[in-house]
Amino acid sequence: MFSGIVEEVGRVRATREMEGARELEIEATVTLEGLELGSSVALDGACHTVVAVLAGAFSVNSVGTTLSRTVAANYAEGSPLNLERALAMGDRLDGHLVQGHVDAVGELMTVSDRGEFHLLDFKIPSDVASATILHGSIALNGVSLTVNAISDDHVCQVAVIPYTWSHTNLSRLKLGDRVNVEGDLIGKYVQRMLPDRS
């Protein structure tokens, strides 16, 4: 379990193609503190298991399902990644409950500089949009954000403050770039329990 509060932006140091999987070697500093084999780390919001701890880096394996449902298949040497270690019991929950189970991939549609903040519009899949509410929570590339607006055509708008802009990889996105999307955990469970409303 994660909170969507990014600890640092790491960098892909190397990739290795495997049969039905990819090994990623990630440069990091803060994330390495207390990291062990088997630890969970979110890469852009997608939970991965640490398979090696190296000097100034760690390695994970992205398997077929992860590669098909997240942006992990597009990582290349030098790609910046939002990193967060798993929560420990008793930790302060500053963001919202994030499982690290990416629901889908969204696409950056527009970026608007509003001086003290940025407005970003993302096209998200209909099943995620249907469980998303105004002023609710959403995780984009593993960043806990508040929904500023949600449209009928599944465009989700978020406002990004300067600290988040400079401490995550959201500032490095270009129009058309794809991001990992995890819908609000509570919204998904409520949606699943409700009868079919069609």
Residue pairs with C-beta under 8 A, 6 or more apart in sequence:
1 86
1 87
1 97
1 98
1 99
1 100
2 42
2 45
2 47
2 84
2 86
2 87
2 95
2 98
2 99
2 100
2 142
3 84
3 87
3 91
3 93
3 94
3 95
3 96
3 97
3 98
3 144
4 45
4 84
4 95
4 96
4 98
4 137
4 139
4 142
4 143
4 144
4 145
5 84
5 94
5 95
5 144
6 82
6 83
6 84
6 142
6 143
6 164
6 167
6 168
7 30
7 31
7 83
7 84
7 85
8 28
8 29
8 30
8 31
8 83
8 167
9 80
9 81
9 82
9 83
9 167
9 168
9 169
10 26
10 27
10 28
10 31
10 43
10 80
10 81
10 83
11 26
11 27
11 78
11 79
11 80
11 81
12 24
12 25
12 26
12 27
12 75
12 76
12 77
12 78
12 79
12 81
13 25
13 26
13 27
13 57
13 77
14 24
14 25
14 77
15 22
15 23
15 24
15 25
15 75
15 76
15 77
16 22
16 23
16 25
18 61
20 63
20 64
21 61
21 62
21 63
21 64
21 67
22 61
22 62
22 67
22 72
22 73
22 75
23 51
23 59
23 60
23 61
23 62
24 43
24 48
24 59
24 60
24 61
24 62
24 72
24 75
25 54
25 57
25 58
25 59
26 43
26 57
26 58
26 59
26 60
26 81
26 83
27 56
27 57
28 56
28 57
28 58
28 83
29 56
30 83
31 41
31 58
31 83
31 84
31 85
32 53
32 56
32 57
32 58
34 85
35 41
35 50
35 53
35 58
35 85
36 50
36 53
37 50
37 51
37 52
37 53
38 49
38 50
39 49
39 50
39 85
39 86
40 47
40 48
40 49
40 50
40 85
40 86
40 100
41 47
41 48
41 50
41 58
41 60
41 83
41 84
41 85
41 86
42 48
42 82
42 83
42 84
42 85
42 86
42 98
42 100
42 142
43 60
43 72
43 81
43 82
43 83
43 142
44 70
44 71
44 72
44 81
44 82
44 141
44 142
44 169
44 179
44 180
45 82
45 98
45 100
45 102
45 139
45 140
45 141
45 142
45 143
45 180
45 182
46 62
46 66
46 70
46 72
46 100
46 102
46 142
46 180
47 86
47 99
47 100
47 101
48 60
48 61
48 62
48 66
49 60
49 61
50 58
50 59
50 60
51 59
51 60
51 61
52 58
52 59
62 70
62 72
62 73
66 72
66 102
67 73
69 102
69 104
69 105
70 102
70 105
70 180
71 105
71 141
71 178
71 179
71 180
74 178
75 81
80 169
80 172
81 169
82 141
82 142
82 143
82 168
82 169
84 142
86 100
87 93
94 144
95 137
95 144
96 137
96 139
96 144
96 184
96 185
97 185
97 186
98 139
98 142
98 144
98 182
98 185
99 182
99 185
100 142
100 182
101 182
102 180
102 181
102 182
103 125
103 127
103 128
103 181
103 182
103 183
103 188
104 124
104 125
104 127
104 128
104 181
105 125
105 178
105 179
105 180
105 181
106 122
106 123
106 124
106 125
106 128
106 140
106 156
106 178
106 179
106 180
106 181
107 122
107 123
107 176
107 177
107 178
107 179
108 120
108 121
108 122
108 173
108 174
108 175
108 176
108 177
108 178
108 179
109 121
109 122
109 123
109 155
109 175
110 119
110 120
110 121
110 175
111 118
111 119
111 120
111 121
111 173
111 175
112 118
112 119
112 120
114 159
116 161
116 162
117 159
117 160
117 161
117 162
117 165
118 159
118 160
118 165
118 171
119 148
119 157
119 158
119 159
119 160
120 140
120 157
120 158
120 159
120 160
120 170
120 173
121 155
121 156
121 157
122 140
122 155
122 156
122 157
122 158
122 179
122 181
123 154
123 155
123 156
124 132
124 138
124 154
124 155
124 156
124 181
125 154
125 181
126 154
128 138
128 154
128 181
128 183
129 150
129 154
129 156
130 191
131 183
131 184
131 187
131 188
131 190
131 191
132 138
132 147
132 150
132 156
132 183
132 184
132 187
133 147
133 150
133 184
133 187
134 147
134 149
134 150
135 146
135 147
136 146
136 147
136 184
136 187
137 144
137 145
137 146
137 147
137 184
138 145
138 146
138 147
138 156
138 158
138 181
138 182
138 183
138 184
139 145
139 180
139 181
139 182
140 158
140 170
140 179
140 180
140 181
141 168
141 169
141 170
141 179
141 180
142 180
142 182
143 164
143 168
143 170
145 158
145 159
145 160
145 164
146 158
146 159
147 156
147 157
147 158
148 157
148 158
148 159
149 155
149 156
149 157
150 156
150 157
151 157
160 170
164 170
165 171
173 179
